[in-house]
């Protein structure tokens, strides 16, 4: 059952697709005091959900702010990342889901201030609350997912392995990458283009010097079963003579300041403006620009910097310069030096900037800060709607960094700029069920870590988990060491792991498609399948994948074995040097050896493996 409570007129977020009556007079499981919703938790209450966030699968004990944030330092102290996913699932004496549909900032205190008290405090009371009840945790999620609409289903080739790097600066870099994967016999379906391919970071442009014939490059790779997937950033470079800017400026399609002028910010292209994705005309116009690249044979894209990320605004930069000028350098001490440093640090993604520009929406002129969480979602919708026209229904790939519930219908997500840290393997694993609850099934993390320097053992362990994620992409930042699967000398272990991905792909894809069509979760905590098993409820580092498979990856350095809990009798499947062996194991705890390069997973029923292939073009 789903109940709807409306507290104030709200700009439609695009999240909810069912038109439900308002539950006037119906009981709300929360106590409402002013603008704060309060729920008293019992000792064993668990709290799931919130999509892409830090810490465990059970979110109890921490405080989260739902406000799309460009922050690459994903440590346990963070309260917000790139997505705003306002759904929580209470698992205690009462079992219910709660979706707080608001486009602005909202804080979830899940036992942080008081260990027994859960509070939800929206900054704006323009919101609707949906309470979802059912007879099991899986059923609650299913009911909620039926409310918000079917998840995005990309083409099957999007489930192949992809290689990306900020630092492939020429066509030759791309060709060399494809050649080295082929020489190593490692399957690959996609090579990603980061901002290097653009002409001075201008959206929908291609550098004529470094990528002189992108159409031929795309065709040549596609003949080998490999697709190019370019990045598109949210901001548009301010440059007269650049067609995208000239047209958008003339038609008034960029976000405005309080005086009605284009709001100018600094990001990768330098002086830039932000397309007004909440204006349907502007969103349609921007989406049509993808044609510049689909005409070159491109069938997939990843949208970035769409929180939106702001390095600075011109107004904020001028204010900071004035503050620094007032400082007496001769009187600087340690504290005042840090204060001076923080003047510039505060420029990036500053709330005052978000409060300084506006959208032209069907509901009228709206301040960006009040609808901030919708920006990335509506960029995804802009791209999705256009690509369905340009490439045909279901034939294109689109995923995004920023998102809000509702965007799950238009594209996937990746979890942003993580790092080459062992803890980020576990973080990625624990983010997947929360994302699935909120409808984001096509998801994954940057394998090996985006920032820092990857090591061979870290990459092998990360791939051993990521071979089960729908989006399987190795991605690294400029300035870090190479971390392609061929970059560490011996390639055999990497070849076996990625080959196993393709051998499992028919099961993984069918499980994904079933989850989409039936509003199910592709990844699930053990608690969701074994609600009567209190041991399973406490397991935070194992996941069910589809209906027949469970994973328990290693995510700590130098470990060669781990404890695994089997909630019922299962078959252990081991891949060692490409060979597959099986062993029946009874319910209970087992200490499982997993030497580096091996992959171990567990099945309830047999999962048939396909024959090895070089990419998805060879799958039946």
C-alpha positions as CSV (number, residue, x, y, z in Angstrom):
1,X,0.0,0.0,0.0
2,X,1.2,3.5,-0.8
3,X,0.0,6.7,1.0
4,X,0.7,10.2,-0.2
5,X,1.0,13.2,2.1
6,X,1.3,16.7,0.6
7,X,2.6,19.5,2.6
8,X,3.0,22.4,0.2
9,X,2.7,23.1,-3.5
10,X,5.8,21.5,-5.1
11,X,7.5,21.8,-8.4
12,X,7.1,18.4,-10.1
13,X,10.4,16.6,-9.7
14,X,9.6,14.1,-12.3
15,X,10.1,11.3,-9.8
16,X,6.6,10.0,-9.2
17,X,4.6,8.6,-12.2
18,X,1.5,7.3,-10.4
19,X,-1.2,9.9,-9.6
20,X,-2.2,9.0,-6.0
21,X,-4.8,10.7,-3.9
22,X,-3.6,12.7,-0.9
23,X,-4.1,10.6,2.3
24,X,-6.0,13.2,4.3
25,X,-6.4,12.2,7.9
26,X,-4.4,9.0,7.4
27,X,-1.9,8.1,10.1
28,X,1.8,9.0,9.4
29,X,4.4,6.8,11.0
30,X,6.4,10.0,11.8
31,X,5.8,12.6,14.4
32,X,5.8,16.0,12.7
33,X,7.2,18.9,14.7
34,X,7.4,22.1,12.6
35,X,9.4,20.9,9.6
36,X,11.0,17.9,11.1
37,X,9.7,14.3,10.8
38,X,10.7,12.1,13.7
39,X,10.6,8.4,14.2
40,X,11.6,6.4,17.3
41,X,13.7,3.4,16.5
42,X,13.9,0.3,18.6
43,X,17.2,-1.4,19.4
44,X,17.3,-3.6,16.3
45,X,15.9,-1.2,13.8
46,X,17.9,-1.0,10.6
47,X,17.6,1.7,8.0
48,X,18.3,1.0,4.3
49,X,18.2,3.1,1.2
50,X,19.5,6.7,0.3
51,X,21.0,5.4,-2.9
52,X,24.6,6.6,-3.4
53,X,26.0,7.4,0.0
54,X,29.0,6.4,2.2
55,X,29.2,3.9,5.0
56,X,27.4,0.6,5.3
57,X,24.3,-1.0,3.7
58,X,22.5,-0.3,7.0
59,X,22.7,3.5,7.2
60,X,21.8,3.8,10.9
61,X,24.1,5.9,13.0
62,X,25.2,8.6,10.5
63,X,23.8,11.8,9.1
64,X,23.2,12.5,5.4
65,X,22.4,15.6,3.4
66,X,20.6,15.0,0.2
67,X,22.2,17.7,-2.0
68,X,24.0,16.8,-5.2
69,X,27.7,17.5,-4.5
70,X,30.8,17.4,-6.6
71,X,33.3,16.1,-4.0
72,X,35.9,13.6,-5.1
73,X,37.2,12.8,-1.6
74,X,34.7,10.0,-0.7
75,X,35.7,9.3,2.9
76,X,33.4,8.2,5.8
77,X,33.0,11.7,7.0
78,X,31.0,12.8,4.0
79,X,27.3,13.6,4.2
80,X,26.6,14.0,0.5
81,X,27.9,12.7,-2.8
82,X,26.7,13.2,-6.3
83,X,23.1,11.9,-6.1
84,X,20.0,12.9,-4.1
85,X,18.0,9.7,-3.4
86,X,15.5,10.5,-0.7
87,X,14.1,7.0,-0.1
88,X,14.6,5.2,3.3
89,X,13.4,1.7,4.3
90,X,12.8,1.1,8.0
91,X,13.4,-2.4,9.1
92,X,12.3,-2.8,12.7
93,X,9.1,-3.6,14.6
94,X,7.5,-1.5,11.9
95,X,8.6,-2.1,8.2
96,X,7.9,0.6,5.7
97,X,9.5,2.8,3.1
98,X,9.4,6.6,3.0
99,X,10.1,8.8,0.0
100,X,10.5,12.5,0.7
101,X,10.0,14.1,-2.7
102,X,11.5,17.5,-2.6
103,X,13.9,19.2,-5.1
104,X,15.9,21.0,-2.4
105,X,18.2,20.1,0.4
106,X,17.0,17.6,3.0
107,X,18.8,16.1,6.0
108,X,18.5,12.5,7.2
109,X,19.7,12.1,10.8
110,X,19.6,8.3,11.3
111,X,20.5,8.0,14.9
112,X,23.5,10.3,14.7
113,X,22.4,13.0,17.2
114,X,20.4,10.6,19.3
115,X,21.0,6.9,18.7
116,X,17.3,6.0,19.0
117,X,15.9,8.9,17.1
118,X,15.5,9.2,13.3
119,X,14.8,12.7,12.0
120,X,14.2,14.0,8.5
121,X,14.4,17.7,8.1
122,X,13.7,19.3,4.7
123,X,15.2,22.8,4.2
124,X,12.0,23.7,2.2
125,X,8.6,22.4,3.2
126,X,7.6,22.2,-0.5
127,X,7.4,18.4,-0.5
128,X,5.3,15.3,-0.7
129,X,5.9,12.2,1.4
130,X,5.0,8.7,0.2
131,X,4.7,5.9,2.8
132,X,5.1,2.4,1.4
133,X,4.0,-0.7,3.3
134,X,4.1,-4.4,2.3
135,X,4.6,-7.8,3.9
136,X,8.4,-8.0,3.2
137,X,11.4,-5.8,2.6
138,X,11.5,-6.9,-1.1
139,X,7.8,-6.2,-1.4
140,X,8.2,-2.7,0.0
141,X,10.9,-1.9,-2.6
142,X,8.7,-3.5,-5.3
143,X,5.8,-1.2,-4.4
144,X,8.0,1.9,-4.3
145,X,9.5,1.0,-7.7
146,X,6.0,0.5,-9.1
147,X,5.3,4.1,-8.0
148,X,8.3,5.8,-9.6
149,X,8.4,3.9,-12.9
150,X,10.5,1.4,-14.8
151,X,14.2,1.6,-14.7
152,X,16.4,2.3,-17.7
153,X,17.3,-0.7,-19.8
154,X,20.4,-0.1,-21.9
155,X,21.4,-2.2,-24.9
156,X,23.2,-5.5,-24.2
157,X,26.5,-4.3,-25.5
158,X,26.6,-1.8,-22.6
159,X,27.1,-4.7,-20.3
160,X,30.5,-5.5,-21.8
161,X,33.8,-4.4,-20.3
162,X,34.9,-0.8,-20.9
163,X,38.2,1.0,-20.6
164,X,38.4,4.7,-19.8
165,X,41.1,7.3,-18.9
166,X,41.3,11.0,-18.6
167,X,44.5,11.2,-20.5
168,X,43.8,9.5,-23.8
169,X,44.6,12.7,-25.6
170,X,45.0,11.6,-29.2
171,X,43.4,9.2,-31.6
172,X,46.6,7.1,-31.5
173,X,46.1,6.7,-27.7
174,X,42.7,5.1,-28.4
175,X,44.0,2.9,-31.2
176,X,46.9,1.7,-29.0
177,X,44.5,0.9,-26.2
178,X,42.3,-1.2,-28.5
179,X,45.4,-3.0,-30.0
180,X,46.9,-3.8,-26.6
181,X,43.6,-5.4,-25.4
182,X,43.4,-7.4,-28.6
183,X,47.0,-8.5,-28.3
184,X,46.5,-9.6,-24.7
185,X,43.3,-11.5,-25.7
186,X,41.2,-9.5,-23.2
187,X,37.6,-8.9,-24.2
188,X,36.5,-5.3,-24.5
189,X,33.3,-3.6,-25.8
190,X,33.9,0.1,-25.1
191,X,36.6,2.7,-24.9
192,X,35.6,6.0,-23.3
193,X,36.6,9.5,-24.3
194,X,37.1,11.9,-21.5
195,X,37.4,15.7,-22.0
196,X,40.6,15.3,-24.0
197,X,38.8,14.6,-27.2
198,X,37.0,18.0,-27.3
199,X,38.2,21.2,-28.9
200,X,39.2,23.3,-25.9
201,X,36.6,21.5,-23.7
202,X,33.7,22.7,-25.8
203,X,30.6,20.4,-25.7
204,X,29.8,18.6,-29.0
205,X,33.2,19.6,-30.5
206,X,36.1,17.4,-31.6
207,X,39.7,18.5,-31.6
208,X,40.8,18.7,-35.3
209,X,44.4,18.2,-34.4
210,X,44.2,15.3,-31.9
211,X,41.2,13.5,-33.4
212,X,41.2,14.5,-37.0
213,X,38.6,11.9,-38.2
214,X,36.5,10.7,-35.3
215,X,34.0,9.1,-37.8
216,X,36.7,6.8,-39.2
217,X,38.0,6.0,-35.7
218,X,34.5,5.1,-34.6
219,X,33.9,2.9,-37.7
220,X,37.3,1.2,-37.4
221,X,36.7,0.3,-33.8
222,X,33.1,-0.7,-34.4
223,X,34.3,-3.2,-37.0
224,X,36.2,-4.9,-34.2
225,X,33.2,-4.8,-31.9
226,X,34.3,-1.8,-29.8
227,X,32.3,1.4,-29.4
228,X,33.5,4.9,-28.5
229,X,31.6,6.5,-25.5
230,X,32.3,10.3,-25.2
231,X,31.8,12.5,-22.2
232,X,29.5,15.5,-22.3
233,X,29.8,18.2,-19.5
234,X,27.0,20.3,-18.3
235,X,28.6,23.7,-18.9
236,X,29.0,25.5,-22.3
237,X,32.0,27.6,-23.1
238,X,31.4,31.4,-23.5
239,X,32.9,32.0,-26.9
240,X,31.4,34.1,-29.8
241,X,31.5,32.0,-32.9
242,X,30.9,28.8,-31.1
243,X,27.6,27.7,-32.4
244,X,26.3,26.0,-29.2
245,X,27.0,29.1,-27.2
246,X,25.7,31.6,-29.8
247,X,22.4,29.8,-30.3
248,X,21.8,29.1,-26.6
249,X,22.6,32.8,-25.7
250,X,20.4,34.2,-28.4
251,X,17.4,32.0,-27.4
252,X,17.8,32.6,-23.7
253,X,18.5,28.9,-22.9
254,X,21.1,29.5,-20.2
255,X,20.5,30.0,-16.5
256,X,20.2,33.7,-15.5
257,X,21.4,35.8,-12.7
258,X,19.1,38.1,-10.7
259,X,19.4,40.8,-13.4
260,X,18.4,38.4,-16.2
261,X,21.9,38.1,-17.6
262,X,23.6,34.7,-18.3
263,X,25.2,33.5,-15.1
264,X,28.9,33.0,-15.8
265,X,30.9,30.3,-14.0
266,X,34.3,28.8,-14.3
267,X,34.7,25.1,-15.1
268,X,36.9,23.2,-17.6
269,X,36.4,25.5,-20.6
270,X,37.0,28.6,-18.4
271,X,34.2,31.2,-18.6
272,X,31.1,29.1,-19.1
273,X,27.3,29.2,-18.8
274,X,24.8,26.5,-17.7
275,X,22.0,25.2,-19.9
276,X,18.7,25.6,-18.2
277,X,17.6,21.9,-18.2
278,X,14.5,22.8,-16.2
279,X,13.2,24.8,-19.2
280,X,11.7,22.2,-21.5
281,X,12.6,24.1,-24.6
282,X,16.2,24.5,-23.5
283,X,16.5,20.8,-22.5
284,X,15.2,19.7,-25.9
285,X,17.5,22.1,-27.7
286,X,20.6,20.8,-25.8
287,X,19.6,17.2,-26.4
288,X,19.4,17.7,-30.1
289,X,23.1,18.7,-30.0
290,X,24.1,15.1,-29.4
291,X,23.4,14.6,-33.1
292,X,26.8,16.2,-33.8
293,X,28.4,13.0,-32.4
294,X,25.7,10.4,-33.3
295,X,26.3,11.5,-36.9
296,X,29.9,10.3,-36.4
297,X,28.7,6.8,-35.4
298,X,28.5,7.4,-31.6
299,X,25.8,5.4,-29.7
300,X,26.6,6.1,-26.1
301,X,27.5,9.0,-23.8
302,X,28.3,9.7,-20.1
303,X,27.2,13.0,-18.7
304,X,29.5,14.7,-16.1
305,X,29.8,17.8,-14.0
306,X,26.1,18.1,-13.7
307,X,25.4,18.6,-10.0
308,X,26.2,21.3,-11.4
309,X,29.9,21.4,-10.4
310,X,31.2,25.0,-10.2
311,X,34.9,25.8,-9.8
312,X,33.9,29.4,-9.2
313,X,31.5,32.1,-10.3
314,X,32.8,35.4,-11.6
315,X,31.0,37.2,-8.8
316,X,32.4,34.9,-6.2
317,X,35.9,35.2,-7.6
318,X,35.9,39.0,-7.5
319,X,34.6,38.9,-3.9
320,X,37.4,36.6,-2.9
321,X,40.1,38.8,-4.5
322,X,38.7,41.7,-2.5
323,X,38.9,39.7,0.7
324,X,42.5,38.7,0.1
325,X,43.5,42.3,-0.9
326,X,42.4,43.4,2.6
327,X,44.7,41.0,4.3
328,X,47.9,42.3,5.8
329,X,50.6,39.9,4.7
330,X,53.1,41.1,7.2
331,X,50.7,40.1,10.0
332,X,49.9,36.6,8.8
333,X,50.2,33.8,11.3
334,X,49.2,30.1,10.9
335,X,45.5,30.7,11.6
336,X,45.2,33.7,9.3
337,X,47.1,31.9,6.6
338,X,44.6,29.0,6.7
339,X,41.8,31.6,6.6
340,X,43.3,33.1,3.5
341,X,43.6,29.7,1.9
342,X,40.0,29.0,2.8
343,X,38.8,32.1,1.0
344,X,39.7,30.5,-2.3
345,X,38.7,27.0,-1.2
346,X,35.1,28.2,-0.5
347,X,34.8,29.3,-4.1
348,X,34.1,25.8,-5.4
349,X,30.4,24.6,-5.3
350,X,29.5,27.6,-3.1
351,X,25.9,27.8,-1.8
352,X,25.9,31.5,-2.4
353,X,26.5,30.9,-6.1
354,X,23.7,28.3,-6.2
355,X,21.4,30.9,-4.7
356,X,22.5,33.5,-7.3
357,X,21.1,32.0,-10.5
358,X,17.6,31.1,-11.8
359,X,15.7,28.8,-14.0
360,X,12.9,29.6,-16.4
361,X,10.4,26.7,-15.8
362,X,6.8,25.9,-16.6
363,X,6.2,26.9,-12.9
364,X,7.8,30.2,-13.4
365,X,11.2,31.7,-12.4
366,X,12.8,29.5,-9.7
367,X,16.0,30.0,-7.8
368,X,18.5,27.2,-8.6
369,X,19.3,26.5,-4.9
370,X,15.6,25.5,-4.3
371,X,15.6,23.0,-7.1
372,X,19.3,22.1,-7.1
373,X,18.8,18.3,-6.9
374,X,16.9,18.2,-10.3
375,X,19.7,19.7,-12.5
376,X,21.6,16.5,-13.3
377,X,18.4,14.4,-13.5
378,X,17.0,16.7,-16.2
379,X,20.3,16.7,-18.1
380,X,19.9,12.9,-18.2
381,X,16.4,13.3,-19.5
382,X,17.5,15.8,-22.1
383,X,20.0,13.3,-23.5
384,X,17.8,10.3,-23.1
385,X,14.9,11.8,-25.0
386,X,17.1,13.0,-27.8
387,X,19.0,9.7,-28.1
388,X,15.8,7.7,-28.4
389,X,15.0,9.8,-31.5
390,X,18.5,9.8,-32.9
391,X,19.5,6.2,-32.3
392,X,16.2,4.4,-32.0
393,X,14.4,3.2,-28.9
394,X,16.7,1.1,-26.6
395,X,19.8,1.4,-28.8
396,X,21.9,4.0,-27.0
397,X,23.8,4.1,-23.7
398,X,23.5,7.1,-21.3
399,X,24.7,7.4,-17.7
400,X,25.3,10.3,-15.4
401,X,27.2,11.4,-12.4
402,X,24.5,13.5,-10.7
403,X,21.0,12.2,-10.3
404,X,17.6,12.3,-8.5
405,X,15.0,9.6,-8.1
406,X,13.1,9.7,-11.4
407,X,16.3,9.9,-13.5
408,X,16.5,6.1,-13.1
409,X,14.0,6.0,-16.0
410,X,16.2,7.9,-18.4
411,X,19.7,6.5,-17.7
412,X,22.2,4.9,-15.4
413,X,24.7,6.3,-12.9
414,X,28.3,5.8,-12.0
415,X,29.5,6.6,-8.5
416,X,31.8,9.4,-9.4
417,X,35.4,10.2,-8.7
418,X,36.5,7.5,-6.2
419,X,40.1,6.7,-5.4
420,X,42.5,3.7,-5.6
421,X,41.8,2.8,-2.0
422,X,40.9,-0.7,-0.8
423,X,38.0,0.7,1.2
424,X,36.4,1.9,-2.0
425,X,35.8,-1.6,-3.2
426,X,33.6,-2.2,-0.1
427,X,32.1,1.2,-0.5
428,X,31.1,0.4,-4.1
429,X,29.6,-2.9,-3.0
430,X,27.6,-1.3,-0.2
431,X,26.3,1.5,-2.5
432,X,24.8,-0.9,-5.1
433,X,21.7,-2.1,-3.1
434,X,20.8,1.5,-2.1
435,X,20.9,2.6,-5.7
436,X,18.8,-0.4,-6.7
437,X,16.1,0.4,-4.1
438,X,15.9,3.9,-5.7
439,X,15.5,2.5,-9.2
440,X,19.1,2.9,-10.4
441,X,19.9,-0.6,-11.6
442,X,22.5,0.3,-14.3
443,X,25.3,1.3,-12.0
444,X,28.9,0.7,-11.2
445,X,32.1,2.4,-9.8
446,X,35.3,3.4,-11.5
447,X,37.2,0.1,-11.3
448,X,40.6,0.5,-9.8
449,X,39.8,4.0,-8.5
450,X,39.7,7.3,-10.4
451,X,42.2,9.2,-8.3
452,X,45.5,8.0,-6.7
453,X,47.7,5.2,-8.0
454,X,46.3,1.7,-8.5
455,X,48.2,-1.5,-7.8
456,X,47.9,-4.8,-9.6
457,X,46.5,-6.6,-6.6
458,X,43.9,-3.8,-5.9
459,X,42.8,-3.9,-9.6
460,X,42.4,-7.7,-9.6
461,X,40.3,-7.7,-6.4
462,X,38.2,-4.8,-7.6
463,X,37.6,-6.5,-11.0
464,X,36.6,-9.7,-9.1
465,X,33.7,-7.7,-7.6
466,X,33.0,-5.4,-10.5
467,X,32.5,-8.2,-13.0
468,X,29.0,-8.6,-11.4
469,X,28.1,-4.9,-11.7
470,X,26.0,-3.9,-14.7
471,X,28.4,-1.1,-15.6
472,X,31.9,-2.5,-15.7
473,X,34.3,0.3,-16.5
474,X,38.0,0.8,-15.6
475,X,38.6,4.6,-15.3
476,X,41.5,6.7,-14.0
477,X,42.5,10.3,-13.7
478,X,45.2,12.2,-15.6
479,X,48.5,12.1,-13.7
480,X,47.9,8.7,-12.2
481,X,49.7,5.5,-13.3
482,X,48.2,3.5,-16.1
483,X,45.8,0.9,-14.8
484,X,44.5,-0.8,-17.9
485,X,44.2,-4.6,-17.6
486,X,47.4,-4.9,-19.7
487,X,49.4,-2.3,-17.7
488,X,50.9,-4.6,-15.0
489,X,53.0,-7.0,-17.0
490,X,51.3,-10.4,-16.6
491,X,47.8,-10.1,-18.2
492,X,46.6,-13.6,-17.7
493,X,44.7,-13.1,-14.5
494,X,43.0,-10.1,-15.9
495,X,42.1,-11.9,-19.1
496,X,40.5,-14.8,-17.1
497,X,38.4,-12.4,-14.9
498,X,37.1,-10.3,-17.7
499,X,36.5,-13.4,-19.8
500,X,34.4,-14.8,-16.9
501,X,32.3,-11.6,-17.0
502,X,31.4,-12.4,-20.6
503,X,30.7,-16.1,-19.8
504,X,28.3,-14.9,-17.0
505,X,26.8,-12.1,-19.1
506,X,23.7,-14.0,-20.3
507,X,22.8,-14.7,-16.7
508,X,23.7,-11.2,-15.5
509,X,21.8,-9.5,-18.4
510,X,18.7,-11.7,-18.0
511,X,18.7,-11.0,-14.2
512,X,19.0,-7.3,-14.9
513,X,16.2,-7.3,-17.5
514,X,14.0,-9.3,-15.1
515,X,14.6,-6.8,-12.3
516,X,13.7,-3.9,-14.7
517,X,10.5,-5.5,-15.9
518,X,9.3,-6.7,-12.5
519,X,10.4,-3.7,-10.3
520,X,12.9,-5.9,-8.5
521,X,16.4,-5.3,-7.2
522,X,19.4,-6.7,-9.2
523,X,21.6,-6.4,-6.1
524,X,20.2,-7.3,-2.7
525,X,21.5,-7.5,0.9
526,X,21.1,-11.0,2.3
527,X,18.6,-9.6,4.7
528,X,16.1,-9.1,1.9
529,X,16.1,-12.7,0.8
530,X,16.4,-14.3,4.3
531,X,14.3,-12.1,6.6
532,X,14.1,-14.8,9.3
533,X,17.8,-15.3,9.5
534,X,19.4,-12.9,12.0
535,X,22.9,-13.8,11.0
536,X,22.2,-12.9,7.4
537,X,20.7,-9.6,8.6
538,X,24.1,-8.6,10.0
539,X,26.1,-9.4,6.9
540,X,27.3,-6.1,5.2
541,X,29.8,-7.4,2.7
542,X,27.9,-10.0,0.6
543,X,25.2,-9.5,-2.0
544,X,22.6,-11.5,-3.8
545,X,22.9,-11.0,-7.6
546,X,19.7,-12.0,-9.4
547,X,17.8,-15.0,-8.0
548,X,20.5,-17.6,-8.2
549,X,23.9,-16.1,-7.3
550,X,25.6,-14.6,-4.3
551,X,29.0,-12.8,-4.1
552,X,31.4,-12.3,-1.2
553,X,34.4,-10.5,-2.7
554,X,37.7,-9.8,-1.0
555,X,38.3,-6.0,-0.4
556,X,41.3,-5.9,2.0
557,X,45.0,-5.8,1.0
558,X,47.0,-9.0,1.3
559,X,44.0,-11.1,2.3
560,X,43.9,-14.5,0.6
561,X,40.8,-15.8,2.3
562,X,37.7,-14.6,4.1
563,X,34.7,-15.8,6.1
564,X,31.6,-16.2,4.1
565,X,28.1,-16.8,5.5
566,X,25.8,-19.1,3.5
567,X,22.1,-18.7,4.5
568,X,21.3,-22.0,2.9
569,X,23.1,-24.8,1.1
570,X,24.9,-23.4,-1.9
571,X,27.4,-24.4,-4.6
572,X,30.8,-22.7,-4.4
573,X,32.0,-21.9,-7.9
574,X,35.7,-21.1,-8.3
575,X,37.5,-19.7,-11.4
576,X,41.2,-20.5,-11.2
577,X,43.4,-19.7,-14.2
578,X,40.4,-19.8,-16.4
579,X,39.2,-23.2,-15.2
580,X,35.9,-23.7,-13.3
581,X,35.4,-26.0,-10.4
582,X,32.5,-26.4,-8.0
583,X,32.0,-27.6,-4.4
584,X,28.8,-28.1,-2.4
585,X,28.7,-26.3,0.9
586,X,26.2,-26.5,3.7
587,X,24.5,-23.6,5.4
588,X,26.6,-21.6,7.9
589,X,30.0,-19.9,8.1
590,X,32.9,-21.0,5.9
591,X,36.5,-19.8,5.7
592,X,37.0,-19.6,1.9
593,X,40.4,-19.4,0.3
594,X,40.5,-16.9,-2.7
595,X,44.1,-16.6,-4.0
596,X,44.8,-13.4,-6.0
597,X,43.4,-13.8,-9.5
598,X,40.8,-16.4,-8.5
599,X,37.1,-15.5,-8.5
600,X,34.7,-17.3,-6.1
601,X,31.0,-17.0,-6.1
602,X,28.0,-19.0,-4.8
603,X,24.9,-20.3,-6.5
604,X,21.6,-21.5,-5.3
605,X,20.7,-23.1,-8.6
606,X,23.1,-23.8,-11.5
607,X,24.1,-20.7,-13.5
608,X,25.2,-21.8,-17.0
609,X,28.3,-20.2,-18.5
610,X,28.6,-19.1,-22.1
611,X,31.6,-19.9,-24.3
612,X,34.4,-17.3,-24.1
613,X,34.0,-14.4,-26.6
614,X,36.1,-11.3,-27.4
615,X,33.1,-9.0,-27.0
616,X,29.3,-8.9,-26.9
617,X,29.1,-9.0,-30.7
618,X,30.0,-12.7,-30.5
619,X,27.3,-13.6,-28.0
620,X,24.3,-15.5,-29.2
